[in-house]
């Protein structure tokens, strides 16, 4: 049975591959989403042989997939989307001539590109961790390339599929928004004597049963509530590493009790007196397993760009020296904007204290001339901030920085 309601299919142009039967119309081209979330375009029935290349997967006479072919399709692919009138109507408003017109900063998009020779897709694997075009011809979609090589630029338009709700890859994985079912729970007693006497799916039956005893009441609960299942919580995922940055252990902490705090996607590094080293990733996910998977993906992406994007991530200091246990922590870094965030505390660590602790480790070292020009006796907060910024640390004071970022 499909996990997708009819209502959801109207919103999305993606056809999810499920256990129920499906028929692909090879009379029109379609985009396929693989089980690794990469994309490719199938032009027609014959073109499908480029991807599923065994004769047993096809009913050539009927120009369709055989039962074995459908089974293989289910195993290898998540879904497909026709390049038909509905598709072109949906993307019409989102067209751009160059990648800069459709792509946000540091975004790893799913792009649909219409060349003079026909359509092509680029998925997020064609972009580096920072969103820079890296592979598969994606760099050639830039405005600067078109200006330098107009004879080689044969692009009619580009569309970021993630920006079009009907074609967004996220829509393929959305569960249906069905009305939640209701359970009617008959209870009695109070405090330690509180207990459940019965559970019913029908309110009349629950009321009838509750009326057998004057001490009973009926409570209503939503069950199988897709909205609740989809709701994201904030998590802190600590990835403990060894000397060579190999992963040794992972812990996941739900921060939902801090939902009122202004938590954002961030990363920190810390080490303890016991010589434990760990990266802390702060992120939103639908459950602990997803949070762990996202954190591991971010961890490996971060290692690839740490020297250029997070040069001071592993610059640690003791924030509170009066603590009973020693822990050295980095600043809080926004995972997507690479900016360092700091909340000064007059009792524990002022901005001036921070500067003195990290001044010898700034990406652009202080010169003798810099040091001679510093009024060490009258260091102001603004002067320290400016010095750090001038020497390669993009830092911002954030007075409402959540305490969840501090161990």
N, C-alpha and C positions, 0 to 999 in steps of 0.2 A: 504493500500500500504506500502511495506517495506521501512524503512528509510535507508536500506543498499543496496548499489549498488553491482552489480556483481563483480566489481573490488575489493571492500572491502572484500567480502566473500572469495575471493582467498587469500587475505592476512591473514585472520583470520580463525581458525578452529572452532570458536564459531558460532552457529546458533542462531541468536536472535529470541525471540518469539515476533511476531508482530500480527497485526490484520489480515494479510493474512493467508491463509490456510497453515498448516504444517503437515508433516507426520514423525513420529519418527520410526526409524528402531530398533526394540527391539531385533534384531538378534545379536547385538553387544553392549557391555557396553558403557555407556556414563556418563560424568560429568554434573551435573545440577548446575546452579547458581541461588540461591534463591533471593527473593526480598530484603533480608537484606545483600546480597553479600556473604552469606555463601555457601559452596560447599558440595555436596555429590555425590557418585557414584551409578548408577543404573546398576545392573549386567544383568538383563533380564526383560522380561515382568512381570513375577511373582514378581520380586523384587520391581517393581513400586508400588505394593499394600502396601508396607511398608510406603509409603509417601502419596499417594492418596488412601485412604482405603475404598472407597465406590464403590459398584458394578456398579452404574450408570455412573461412569467415564470411563468404558471400554466396548469395543466390543470384548468379549472373543473369539468368533468364528474367527474374523479377526485378533486377536492378536494385537489390536491397541487401541488408545484412542477413546472414543465416542465424539460426539460434545460437550456434557457437560464436559467431561474430558479435552478436548482442552481448553475450556473456563476457567476451573479451573487452568489448566497449565499456561495459560496467566496471570492469576491473581497472582499466587504464585511464578512464576519463570521468570527470565530474559532471559535465554538461556540455550543451552546444547551443548556439544562437544563430539564427538565419540572418544572412545579409539580404534582407528583403525590404519591401516598401516601409514596413513598420520600423525597421532598424534605421533606415536613412531619414525617416521623418523624426525619430527620437533624437538623433545626433545633430540635426540641422543647425540648431542654435549654438552648438559648442565647437564649431569649426574654427580653426586657426591656420594660418599659412606656414608658421614656423613653430618649432617646439616651444619657444619662449611664450607664444600666445596662449598655449593650453596647459602648460606645466607649471605647477607651483614650485617655490624654492625648496630644494632638497627633497623633492618628491620622487618616489619610484613608481611611475604610473604604468597603466596598461594603455598603450596607444594604438589607435586605428589610423592608418595612413593611406590616403588614396593617391597613388602615383598615376601618371599618364598610362602606365602599362597595367594598372589594376591595383586592388587593395593588398595591404600587408599589415600584420600586427607586430608590435614590439611589446614584450611583457616586462615586468619589473626586474627580471634577471638581466636585462640589457642595460641596467643602470647600476652604478656603484652604490655603496652604503650611504653616501652623502647625497645621492640623487643625480650625480653627474653621469651623462650619457657615456657608456663605456664600450658596448659591444654591438654586433649585429647591424651596423649601419646607422644606429641611433645618433651618433655624433654628427652625421651628415645632414641632419634635420634642422640644424641651427641656422639662424638668420645670417651669422657671419660667413658660414659656408656658402649660402646662397649668393651673398654679395660678392664673394671671391670667385665662385665657380658657377655663374648663372647657367652655363651650358650643361652642367651636370645636375642641376636641381630640377627634377621633374615631378615635384610634389604639387598636387592640386589643393589638398587640405589635410589637416591633422586634427584628430579628436582624442581627448583624454577620456577613455571609457569610464574611468572612475568618477568623473564629474557628471555623468549622465545617469540618473537614478535607474532607468530601465536597462542600462547595459553594464552597470557597475558589477564587478566581480563579487562584491559583498552580497548582492541580491541573489546570487546563485546559492549561497550558503545560508540564507535566511530561512528560519523555520516559520511555519504559518502562525498568524495571529488569530487564533481561534478563541472564542469565548471560553474562559476557564470553567471547568466543571466545579460543582459545589458539593462538599461533603457536609452533612449535618451530624454533628457530634453531640450526643446526649451525655451530660455530665451531672455530677452531684458532689456535695461536700465542699469544704473550704480548707485552704492551707494544706497541712499534711494529710488531711482526710479527702482532699480533692481527687477524684478519679473519673474515668470514662466508663459509662454504663453501656453505651452502644454507638455504632456509627452507621448512618443511613445515606443513601443517595437520593431519597425522596423526602421532602419536607413534611408531607402529611404523615408518613410513617414515623418520622422522628418525633413529631408533635404527639402522635398517638402513644408512642412508647414513653415519652417524657411524662405524659399525663397519668401514668400508672403510679407515680410517686410524686408527692408535692414538693420534694426537695430537688427535683431535677430541672435542668434548663437545657435549651438547645443552642449550641454555638455553630456558626457557619464558617467554613474554611474553603478557600479556593484550592483545587488540586489540579495537577498537570497544567499549571499556569505558565504558558510560554513566555509571557512578559517577564515573569519573575525569573525563569530560567535564563533568559537573555540578558538580564540586568547585570551590568558590570560592577565589580568592586575594585577598589584600589589594593594593590599588594606590594609588599617589599620582598624581593627575591634576592637572597644573598648567595653568591656563587663563590665558594671557597676555592682558592687556587694554591698550587705549589710554586716552587722556585721558577719553574719554566712555564708558568701560567696554565698548567694542565688543571682541569677541573677535579677537585677532590671531594666536594660535597655541595649540596644545594639545600637551602631552607626557604620555605615560603610562609610569609606572615600576612594574614588578612588584615587590612587597615580600615575595614568598614566602620569600626567604632570611632574612627577619626574622620568620618565622611564630611563633617562640618569644617575640617581644616582645608586649606587651599593646597591640596596635593597636586603635583604635576609630574609629567614624565621626566625623570631625572636619573642620574647615576652618581655614585660616590665610591671611593676606595678607602679601606681602613685596614689597620693591623693592630693586633693586641700584644700585650706583654708575653703571652704564650706563643707568640710568633704566628698566630693565625692571620692569614691575609684573605680579604674578600672584597668583591665588588657588590655593591647594593644597587639593584635596579628597582625603581618605583614606577609602576605601570598599572593600567586598568585592564582587566580581563574578566571573562565570564566564570572562570573557576580556577582553582589552584593549578591544575594540569596545564591549562592554557597559559597561565601566568609564567609557569616554569619554562614552557616552550618559547614564549616570546622573549623572556629574559636571556635564554641561551642563544637565540638568534641575534639579539642585540649585543650580547657579549662578544660573539665571534665577529660581528660587523664592526664593533668598537675597536677590537684589537687591530683591525686592518687600517684604521685611520687615526689611531690614538695619537701618534706623534704630530700629526698635522691639525687635528680637530680638538683633541683633549690633552695638550702638552703638559698640563699641570695636574692631571687627574690623580697621579700617584705621588704628588707632593703632599705629604701628610704632616700634621702637627698635633700636639696635645691641646685640646680646646680648654679643658677644665683641669688644671694641675692638682686640685685638692681632692679629686676623685680617689676612692679607695683602690680602684683598679686602673691600669694604664691602657689607654686606647688612643691611637693616632688616627686622625681622620682628615680626609681631603675636604675641599669645599664642595658644595652642592652644584653639580653641573646639569643644565638643561640638556636632555638627551638629543633634542632636535635642533636647538639653537646654539649649542656648544658654549653657552654663556655660564660664567660662575656666579652663583648667588650667595649672598652673605647677610646674616642678620646680626648686627653688633649688639653686644650685651655689656653694659657698663660694669657689671659685677664680675663677669667672667672673661670676656674677650671683646675689646674695642676694635675698631677698624685699624687704629694705630698698632695694636698688639698683633693683629693679623699680618700687617705689612712687615713688621720686624721679624716675624717668624718665617716668612716666605721670600723676603727680598733677595736672598742669595740664590733663589731657584727660579726666578722669573724667566720666561722664554727668551727675552732680550736682556742680558745681564746689565746691571747698573755699572756705568763707567766711573772712573775716578772723578771725572768732571761732574757727573751726576751727583756723586756722594758729597763732593765739595759744595755743591749748590743747595744741598738739603739743609734746612734749619732743623737740626736734630732736636734741639731743645724746645721747639715750638711746632711740632708736627700736628697738623690739623687733619681731620678726617678727609676733607676734600683733597688736600695735598697728597695723602696716601693713595686715595682712589685714582687720582690722576697719574701718579707715578706707576701704579700697577697697570693701568690701561696703556700708558705710553710704552711700557716694557712687555707688551704681548699678552697680558691677561685681561680678557673682556669680562669685567666684573660689575655686578649691579647690586646695590643695597636693596634688600627686600625685608622691610620691617615686619611683614606678616608671614615670614617664612615658617612653615609648619614645624613643630617640634618633632614630628615623626622622622625628620632627617638627622636627628642627633641620637646616638646610642647613649 
